[in-house]
């Protein structure tokens, strides 16, 4: 287990397969960078994001509204939503839809 917010300092551990957030980062840019640490050796990887209403409330200092919108999305593909935020039209890889995210697995 590794717990730090200092991953931007050059950690390169290709064996990471799961990223777990106990609450969302304040921006989608941070979230994208942090989940990008998993699956670097080409293996399957997953990102788990746990939060409650306090974690995504307007009272949380520095929390971007896009993070709140991302967390509250319970219908569309979260991967596509995240990629759209960064200006990409569609994912480059064709994963099985039911394994993409929690919203896709509900379909």
Contact map, one row per residue, 1 for C-alpha under 8 A:
11100000000000000000000000000000000000000000000000000000000000000000000000000000000000000000000000000000000
11110000000000000000000000000000000000000000000000000000000000000000000000000000000000000000000000000000000
11111000000000000000000000000000000000000000000000000000000000000000000000000000000000000000000000000000000
01111110000000000000000000000000000000000000000000000000000000000000000000000000000000000000000000000000000
00111111000000000000000000000000000000000000000000000000000000000000000000000000000000000000000000000000000
00011111100000000000000000000000000000000000000000000000000000000000000000000000000000000000000000000000000
00011111111000000000000000000000010000000000000000000000000000000000000000000000000000000000000000000000000
00001111111000000000000000000000000000000000000000000000000000000000000000000000000000000000000000000000000
00000111111000000000000000000000000000000000000000000000000000000000000000000000000000000000000000000000000
00000011111100000000000000000000000000000000000000000000000000000000000000000000000000000000000000000000000
00000011111110000000000000000000000000000000000000000000000000000000000000000000000000000000000000000000000
00000000011111000000000000000000000010000000000000000000000000000000000000000000000000000000000000000000000
00000000001111110000000000000000000010010000000000000000000000000000000000000000000000000000000000000000000
00000000000111110000000000000000000011111000000000000000000000000000000000000000000000000000000000000000000
00000000000011111000000000000000000001111000000000000000000000000000000000000000000000000000000000000000000
00000000000011111110000000000000000011110000100000000000000000000000000000000000000000000000000000000000000
00000000000000111110000000000000000001100011110000000000000000000000000000000000000000000000000000000000000
00000000000000011111000000000000000001000000111100000000000000000000000000000000000000000000000000000000000
00000000000000011111100000000000011011000000011100000000000000000000000000000000000000000000000000000000000
00000000000000000111110000000000000000000000001111000000000000000000000000000000000000000000000000000000000
00000000000000000011111100000000000000000000001111000000000000000000000000000000000000000000000000000000000
00000000000000000001111100000000000000000000000011100000000000000000000000000000000000000000000000000000000
00000000000000000000111110000000000000000000000011110010000000000000000000000000000000000000000000000000000
00000000000000000000111111000010000000000000000011100011000000000010000000000000000000000000000000000000000
00000000000000000000001111110110000000000000000000000000000000100010000000000000000000000000000000000000000
00000000000000000000000111110100000000000000000000000000000001110010000000000000000000000000000000000000000
00000000000000000000000011111110000000000000000000000000000000110110000000000000000000000000000000000000000
00000000000000000000000011111111000000000000000000000000000000010110000000000000010000000000000000000000000
00000000000000000000000000111111100000000000000000000000000000000000000000000000000000000000000000000000000
00000000000000000000000011111111110000000000000000000000000000000000000000000000000000000000000000000000000
00000000000000000000000110111111111000000000000000000000000000000000000000000000000000000000000000000000000
00000000000000000000000000011111111100000000000000000000000000000000000000000000010000000000000000000000000
00000000000000000000000000001111111110000000000000000000000000000000000000000000000000000000000000000000000
00000010000000000010000000000111111110000000000000000000000000000000000000000000000000000000000000000000000
00000000000000000010000000000011111111000000001000000000000000000000000000000000000000000000000000000000000
00000000000000000000000000000001111111110000000000000000000000000000000000000000000000000000000000000000000
00000000000111010010000000000000111111110000000000000000000000000000000000000000000000000000000000000000000
00000000000001111110000000000000001111110000111000000000000000000000000000000000000000000000000000000000000
00000000000001111000000000000000000111111111100000000000000000000000000000000000000000000000000000000000000
00000000000011110000000000000000000111111110000000000000000000000000000000000000000000000000000000000000000
00000000000001100000000000000000000000111110000000000000000000000000000000000000000000000000000000000000000
00000000000000000000000000000000000000111111000000000000000000000000000000000000000000000000000000000000000
00000000000000001000000000000000000000111111100000000000000000000000000000000000000000000000000000000000000
00000000000000001000000000000000000000100111110000000000000000000000000000000000000000000000000000000000000
00000000000000011100000000000000000001100011111000000000000000000000000000000000000000000000000000000000000
00000000000000001110000000000000000001000001111100000000000000000000000000000000000000000000000000000000000
00000000000000000111100000000000001001000000111110000000000000000000000000000000000000000000000000000000000
00000000000000000111100000000000000000000000011111000000000000000000000000000000000000000000000000000000000
00000000000000000001111100000000000000000000001111100000000000000000000000000000000000000000000000000000000
00000000000000000001111100000000000000000000000111110000000000000000000000000000000000000000000000000000000
00000000000000000000011100000000000000000000000011111111000000000000000000000000000000000000000000000000000
00000000000000000000001000000000000000000000000001111111000000000000000000000000000000000000000000000000000
00000000000000000000000000000000000000000000000000111111100000000000000000000000000000000000000000000000000
00000000000000000000000000000000000000000000000000111111101100000000000000000000000000000000000000000000000
00000000000000000000001100000000000000000000000000111111100100000000000000000000000000000000000000000000000
00000000000000000000000100000000000000000000000000111111110100100011001000000000000000000000000000000000000
00000000000000000000000000000000000000000000000000001111111100000001000000000000000000000000000000000000000
00000000000000000000000000000000000000000000000000000001111110100000000000000000000000000000000000000000000
00000000000000000000000000000000000000000000000000000100111110000000000000000000000000000000000000000000000
00000000000000000000000000000000000000000000000000000111111111100000000000000000000000000000000000000000000
00000000000000000000000000000000000000000000000000000000011111100000000000000000000000000000000000000000000
00000000000000000000000001000000000000000000000000000000000111110000000000000000000000000000000000000000000
00000000000000000000000011100000000000000000000000000001010111111011000000000000000000000000000000000000000
00000000000000000000000001110000000000000000000000000000000001111111000000000000000000000000000000000000000
00000000000000000000000000000000000000000000000000000000000000111111100000000000000000000000000000000000000
00000000000000000000000000110000000000000000000000000000000000011111110000000000000000000000000000000000000
00000000000000000000000111110000000000000000000000000001000000111111111000000000000000000000000000000000000
00000000000000000000000000000000000000000000000000000001100000111111111100000000000000000000000000000000000
00000000000000000000000000000000000000000000000000000000000000001111111110000000000000000000000000000000000
00000000000000000000000000000000000000000000000000000000000000000111111110000100110000000000000000000000000
00000000000000000000000000000000000000000000000000000001000000000011111111000000000000000000000000000000000
00000000000000000000000000000000000000000000000000000000000000000001111111000000000000000000000000000000000
00000000000000000000000000000000000000000000000000000000000000000000111111110100000000000000000000000000000
00000000000000000000000000000000000000000000000000000000000000000000001111110000000000000000000000000010000
00000000000000000000000000000000000000000000000000000000000000000000000011111000000000000000000000000010000
00000000000000000000000000000000000000000000000000000000000000000000000011111101100000000000000000000011000
00000000000000000000000000000000000000000000000000000000000000000000000000111111100000000000000000011011000
00000000000000000000000000000000000000000000000000000000000000000000010010011111110000000000000000001110000
00000000000000000000000000000000000000000000000000000000000000000000000000001111111000000010000000011000000
00000000000000000000000000000000000000000000000000000000000000000000000000011111111100001110000000000000000
00000000000000000000000000000000000000000000000000000000000000000000010000011111111110000000000000000000000
00000000000000000000000000010001000000000000000000000000000000000000010000000111111111000000000000000000000
00000000000000000000000000000000000000000000000000000000000000000000000000000011111111111110000000000000000
00000000000000000000000000000000000000000000000000000000000000000000000000000001111111111100000000000000000
00000000000000000000000000000000000000000000000000000000000000000000000000000000111111110000000000000000000
00000000000000000000000000000000000000000000000000000000000000000000000000000000011111110000000000000000000
00000000000000000000000000000000000000000000000000000000000000000000000000000000001111111000000000000000000
00000000000000000000000000000000000000000000000000000000000000000000000000000000001111111110000000000000000
00000000000000000000000000000000000000000000000000000000000000000000000000000001001100111110000000000000000
00000000000000000000000000000000000000000000000000000000000000000000000000000001001100011111000000000000000
00000000000000000000000000000000000000000000000000000000000000000000000000000011001000011111110000000000000
00000000000000000000000000000000000000000000000000000000000000000000000000000000000000000111110000000000000
00000000000000000000000000000000000000000000000000000000000000000000000000000000000000000011111000000000000
00000000000000000000000000000000000000000000000000000000000000000000000000000000000000000011111100000000000
00000000000000000000000000000000000000000000000000000000000000000000000000000000000000000000111110110000000
00000000000000000000000000000000000000000000000000000000000000000000000000000000000000000000011111110000000
00000000000000000000000000000000000000000000000000000000000000000000000000000000000000000000001111110001100
00000000000000000000000000000000000000000000000000000000000000000000000000000000000000000000000111111001111
00000000000000000000000000000000000000000000000000000000000000000000000000000000000000000000001111111101100
00000000000000000000000000000000000000000000000000000000000000000000000000001010000000000000001111111101100
00000000000000000000000000000000000000000000000000000000000000000000000000001110000000000000000001111111100
00000000000000000000000000000000000000000000000000000000000000000000000000000100000000000000000000111111110
00000000000000000000000000000000000000000000000000000000000000000000000001111100000000000000000000001111111
00000000000000000000000000000000000000000000000000000000000000000000000000011000000000000000000011111111111
00000000000000000000000000000000000000000000000000000000000000000000000000000000000000000000000011111111111
00000000000000000000000000000000000000000000000000000000000000000000000000000000000000000000000001000111111
00000000000000000000000000000000000000000000000000000000000000000000000000000000000000000000000001000011111
